[in-house]
Structure formats: structure tokens, C-alpha cells
Amino acid sequence: MDGPGAPMDGPGAPAEATAAGVVATARALAAEFRTRAAETERLRRLPGENARALRQSGLIRVCMPREHGGYELGWDVFCEAVMELARGCASTAWCYAVFGEHAHRVGHYPAEAQDEVWGDGPDVLISSGNSPGNVLEETEGGFRLNGRFGFSSGCDHAAWHITGSMKARRHIMYRAGDREIDDNWHAAGLAGTGSKDVVVRNAFVPAYRTYPFGPGGRFDQGGLWRLPQWSAYPFDLASVPVGVAFGVIDRFTGWMSERSSRFGDRIADFQSLQLRLAESSAEAEAARRIILHDLRESQAWLEDHDELGPQLMNRNKRDMAFACRLALNAVDRLFYAAGAAALFESNDLQRCFRDAHAGAAQLALNWDINLTDYGRVQLGLKPLSPRK
């Protein structure tokens, strides 16, 4: 397994730091990751080869600041890359979404923290972890951090972690060496993400590795840097089930093109199968277009405005959940059509089915919460969730 600081021995970036170059690189990697998808699930973490490939590809740089080697492309380009990777391996795509998002978010930290993270190069893997009850105590020169942080996707390969303190109202960043990993990730879906708990005991966090909740340090640098945490960032996670839906369509089409029924009929000739394939394809493409449209519109708006405003924010949260619903519909329809043969562990469709549902279960993509808030705003009421 690669360690967080493992050396790179291959190409460090796509041939072109462009949207087309990023998507093409992700598409090529997806084919490689698909061959290791079963191994990734068995390991319950990314194989070292996958983590190394993400670093060497330059994909982590998509939304990073330019002065540290990043490309500062749009969140829509980032999400397209996530979708492409998810066609091959959902767990690797999920970890990439985490690593890429956090590389962007580190760009909001004070300059001294950024220099510390990227001093030896831009291709650094940064994980996180959730702990609403963590304890951040002020001390000379900074803070002392204690807590158990759950769902730390990709933590086995991370060199850094970021999190937040609700009580202190501060964003926090600490080294991987300041935490212990509790190997407790035994999950029905996205098993290969290695989303384990990490435990931090009395770690010293210098003040420059924190900043208060609110606009980050690059807020004045355009739409990419004004994207809100809850009504824009989670599109990267929603992109995983959408990418999985495309992967299911790929697998289903290839498989059914070659199969015959027990009575000798060519299954591809069945109209019912053709209709299911067409409907699932339309849903997956609709989900993709919704995500990319919302992000491009949001970024364009934020070029000239400080905030999206309640209409766009709640529209985005509605559409995150709706894109996942479309993706699950597409996956479930074809999984059903595949019949009992899809239940075998040797068949990729069963893993895709589980991974898609696991991805859509993320809190930020919750159907009931997000759609309720949208309906309340449309009716002139305040949203139940204050998160922006």
C-alpha cells in the first residue's frame, strides 16, 4: 500500500490542464479501475495502485489554486471527472470526489497552511471526517483537538485531514500523523472507500491551520471560490451514483448483447429489454445534464454576486437529490431486468447496485430534507435546514 508521502514515478498531470483533458484522463483511468473494482471492495479501501494513479494523473488539481499547481477549472469539470471514474469503480470515484473537494477547500486556508500542505508538490491526498462533538480548546499558538471523526473516506492514503468545529465555529486542518485509524468500515456499499473512523487525541493545531466559518480566503477571486458548502459542493458526491448509472448501462448493454435465453432466443431482440435500456439511458443523461447545468449557472452567478440566494441554493439542493433519484431509477430498472444472474458476486451489476444506493444515502443528498426545503422556500416559508 502506498503511504501518504509515497514518491511518484509516472506522468504528473494530463497532457492538457483543460476540461477535455481532465475528462479524457478520468475516462482512461475508469477502465483501469474497473479491473480492480472487486479487489477494492475486498480490501475495504483503495488499492495502492488506485491512490497512486489518482496522484499521478493530476486529477486532484482540477479545482486547486493555480499558484500551487492547480488548474482552477470549474466544479462542473470536476463533477464530470467524478462521473467518468464512477463508471469504472464507484469507491475510487467517491474517494476522488473527497480528495478533489478538499484540495479546493485547502485553498481557503491561510497562506502558511497552504504552503505547508503543498510545499513538496500539488498532488496531495486530503481526507476529512465528521465529529459534531469534537473538542477544540484554545492554547498558546493555536488549539488542542480531540475527537472521533467518522466516515473518513480515503483516510488510509491521506497525508492531511480537514474538519470543522461547530462549537468553536472554525475550519481545522491537521496532519495524518496526528490521528489513529479505527478499522471499522464494514459496509454494504462503497466498501472500497475505507470510510473509517479516525481518532485524534490532544493534537496541537497551529492557529494558521484554522480559519473562522464564513467566506474563505479566496472569496474575492470569482465564482469557483464562492461556491457554498451545502448547496454546491455535494454535487461531486451526487455525481458518483450518476456515474455508476452510466457504468451499469455500459455493463448491461455489453452483457445482454451476447446473451441468449434458455430457449435459444437472442435477448437483445426483446422489446422489453430495449425499452428498459432506453429509459435508464435517458434518466442517467438527464441527471448528468441537471448537475452540469446547475453548476455552470451557479458559478456564472457567483462571478458577480456574493451568494446564490435562497432560490438557487434550494434549487441546487433539490437537484442533487433528484439527480440521485434518477440515477437509482436507472440502476434499479436494469438490475431487475438482468435477473437472478446479476446476484452473483462475480457479476459487477450487484456491486454497482449497492454502491449507487450507498452514495445516494449521503446526508447532503437526502431526498426528504432537500425537497422539503425547496417546497418551503417556494411557498414563502423558511427552510428547515439553515445550511447554505
Backbone hydrogen bonds, N-H to C=O, Kabsch-Sander energy under -0.5 kcal/mol:
donor,donor_aa,acceptor,acceptor_aa,energy
6,A,3,G,-1.9
18,T,16,E,-1.8
22,V,18,T,-2.7
23,V,19,A,-2.4
24,A,20,A,-2.3
25,T,21,G,-2.1
26,A,22,V,-2.4
27,R,23,V,-2.3
28,A,24,A,-2.1
29,L,25,T,-2.3
30,A,26,A,-2.2
31,A,27,R,-1.2
32,E,28,A,-1.1
33,F,29,L,-3.1
34,R,30,A,-2.1
35,T,31,A,-0.9
35,T,32,E,-0.7
36,R,32,E,-0.5
36,R,33,F,-1.1
37,A,34,R,-1.2
40,T,36,R,-2.7
41,E,37,A,-2.0
42,R,38,A,-2.2
43,L,39,E,-2.7
44,R,40,T,-1.3
45,R,40,T,-1.1
50,N,47,P,-0.6
51,A,47,P,-1.9
52,R,48,G,-2.6
53,A,49,E,-2.2
54,L,50,N,-2.2
55,R,51,A,-1.9
56,Q,52,R,-2.9
57,S,53,A,-1.9
58,G,54,L,-0.7
58,G,55,R,-0.8
59,L,54,L,-0.6
60,I,54,L,-0.7
61,R,58,G,-1.7
62,V,59,L,-1.4
64,M,61,R,-1.4
68,H,65,P,-1.3
69,G,66,R,-2.5
70,G,65,P,-2.2
71,Y,61,R,-2.6
72,E,61,R,-0.7
72,E,64,M,-1.0
73,L,62,V,-3.0
78,F,74,G,-1.8
79,C,75,W,-2.4
80,E,76,D,-2.0
81,A,77,V,-2.0
82,V,78,F,-2.0
83,M,79,C,-2.5
84,E,80,E,-2.2
85,L,81,A,-2.3
86,A,82,V,-2.3
87,R,83,M,-1.0
87,R,84,E,-0.8
88,G,84,E,-0.6
88,G,85,L,-1.4
89,C,85,L,-2.4
93,A,89,C,-2.0
94,W,90,A,-2.6
95,C,91,S,-2.2
96,Y,92,T,-2.4
97,A,93,A,-2.5
98,V,94,W,-2.0
99,F,95,C,-3.1
100,G,96,Y,-3.2
101,E,97,A,-2.1
102,H,98,V,-2.4
103,A,99,F,-2.0
104,H,100,G,-1.5
105,R,101,E,-2.2
106,V,102,H,-2.2
107,G,103,A,-0.6
107,G,104,H,-1.1
108,H,105,R,-2.0
109,Y,106,V,-1.7
113,A,110,P,-0.8
114,Q,110,P,-1.8
115,D,111,A,-2.6
116,E,112,E,-1.6
117,V,113,A,-2.2
118,W,114,Q,-2.7
119,G,115,D,-0.6
121,G,118,W,-1.4
124,V,122,P,-1.9
126,I,124,V,-0.5
127,S,160,W,-2.6
130,N,150,G,-2.7
134,N,131,S,-2.0
135,V,146,N,-2.8
136,L,134,N,-0.5
137,E,135,V,-0.5
137,E,144,R,-2.6
139,T,142,G,-2.7
142,G,139,T,-2.1
143,F,205,V,-2.2
144,R,137,E,-2.8
145,L,203,A,-2.6
146,N,135,V,-2.2
147,G,200,V,-2.4
149,F,147,G,-0.5
149,F,198,V,-3.5
150,G,130,N,-3.1
150,G,148,R,-0.6
151,F,195,S,-0.6
152,S,196,K,-2.3
153,S,151,F,-1.6
154,G,193,T,-2.8
155,C,152,S,-1.7
155,C,194,G,-0.6
157,H,154,G,-1.6
158,A,155,C,-0.9
159,A,125,L,-2.7
160,W,125,L,-1.2
161,H,174,Y,-2.6
162,I,127,S,-1.9
163,T,172,I,-2.4
165,S,170,R,-2.7
166,M,164,G,-0.6
169,R,165,S,-1.5
170,R,165,S,-1.3
171,H,211,Y,-3.2
172,I,163,T,-2.9
173,M,209,R,-1.4
174,Y,161,H,-2.4
176,A,159,A,-2.2
178,D,175,R,-1.7
179,R,176,A,-1.6
180,E,199,V,-2.3
182,D,180,E,-0.5
182,D,197,D,-2.9
183,D,181,I,-0.7
184,N,182,D,-2.6
186,H,184,N,-1.2
193,T,190,L,-1.7
194,G,191,A,-1.1
196,K,152,S,-0.7
196,K,194,G,-2.5
197,D,182,D,-1.0
198,V,149,F,-2.6
199,V,180,E,-3.1
200,V,147,G,-3.0
201,R,178,D,-0.6
202,N,200,V,-0.6
203,A,145,L,-2.1
205,V,143,F,-2.9
207,A,141,G,-2.2
209,R,206,P,-2.0
210,T,207,A,-1.5
211,Y,171,H,-1.3
213,F,169,R,-2.4
217,G,108,H,-1.3
219,F,216,G,-1.6
221,Q,218,R,-2.5
222,G,219,F,-0.6
225,W,222,G,-1.0
226,R,223,G,-1.3
227,L,224,L,-0.5
231,S,388,K,-1.0
232,A,228,P,-0.6
233,Y,228,P,-1.6
235,F,232,A,-1.9
236,D,233,Y,-2.3
238,A,234,P,-2.4
239,S,235,F,-1.4
240,V,237,L,-1.4
242,V,238,A,-1.4
243,G,239,S,-2.5
244,V,240,V,-2.7
245,A,241,P,-2.2
246,F,242,V,-1.7
247,G,243,G,-2.1
248,V,244,V,-2.7
249,I,245,A,-2.2
250,D,246,F,-2.3
251,R,247,G,-2.6
252,F,248,V,-3.3
253,T,249,I,-2.4
254,G,250,D,-2.1
255,W,251,R,-2.6
256,M,252,F,-3.0
257,S,253,T,-1.6
258,E,254,G,-0.5
258,E,255,W,-1.2
259,R,255,W,-0.7
261,S,265,D,-3.0
264,G,261,S,-2.2
267,I,259,R,-1.5
267,I,265,D,-0.6
268,A,259,R,-0.5
269,D,266,R,-1.8
270,F,267,I,-2.3
274,Q,270,F,-1.8
275,L,271,Q,-2.6
276,R,272,S,-2.0
277,L,273,L,-2.4
278,A,274,Q,-2.2
279,E,275,L,-2.4
280,S,276,R,-2.5
281,S,277,L,-2.1
282,A,278,A,-2.1
283,E,279,E,-2.2
284,A,280,S,-2.5
285,E,281,S,-2.3
286,A,282,A,-2.3
287,A,283,E,-2.5
288,R,284,A,-2.2
289,R,285,E,-2.4
290,I,286,A,-2.3
291,I,287,A,-2.1
292,L,288,R,-2.3
293,H,289,R,-2.6
294,D,290,I,-2.6
295,L,291,I,-2.2
296,R,292,L,-2.3
297,E,293,H,-2.5
298,S,294,D,-2.4
299,Q,295,L,-2.7
300,A,296,R,-2.0
301,W,297,E,-2.3
302,L,298,S,-2.3
303,E,299,Q,-0.7
303,E,300,A,-0.7
304,D,301,W,-1.4
305,H,301,W,-0.7
312,L,308,L,-0.5
313,M,309,G,-2.5
314,N,310,P,-2.2
315,R,311,Q,-1.9
316,N,312,L,-2.7
317,K,313,M,-2.1
318,R,314,N,-2.1
319,D,315,R,-2.5
320,M,316,N,-2.3
321,A,317,K,-1.6
322,F,318,R,-2.4
323,A,319,D,-2.8
324,C,320,M,-1.6
325,R,321,A,-2.1
326,L,322,F,-2.6
327,A,323,A,-2.2
328,L,324,C,-2.8
329,N,325,R,-2.3
330,A,326,L,-2.2
331,V,327,A,-2.4
332,D,328,L,-3.2
333,R,329,N,-2.1
334,L,330,A,-1.4
335,F,331,V,-2.6
336,Y,332,D,-2.3
337,A,333,R,-1.8
338,A,334,L,-1.6
339,G,335,F,-0.5
339,G,336,Y,-1.3
342,A,339,G,-1.6
343,L,340,A,-1.9
344,F,341,A,-0.9
347,N,344,F,-2.2
348,D,346,S,-0.6
350,Q,347,N,-1.1
351,R,347,N,-0.7
352,C,348,D,-2.4
353,F,349,L,-2.5
354,R,350,Q,-1.9
355,D,351,R,-2.9
356,A,352,C,-2.6
357,H,353,F,-1.7
358,A,354,R,-2.2
359,G,355,D,-2.5
360,A,356,A,-2.0
361,A,357,H,-0.7
361,A,358,A,-0.7
362,Q,359,G,-1.5
365,L,362,Q,-1.9
366,N,363,L,-1.8
370,N,366,N,-2.3
371,L,367,W,-2.4
372,T,368,D,-1.6
373,D,369,I,-2.2
374,Y,370,N,-1.8
375,G,371,L,-2.4
376,R,372,T,-2.4
377,V,373,D,-2.4
378,Q,374,Y,-2.3
379,L,375,G,-1.4
380,G,377,V,-1.6
381,L,376,R,-3.3
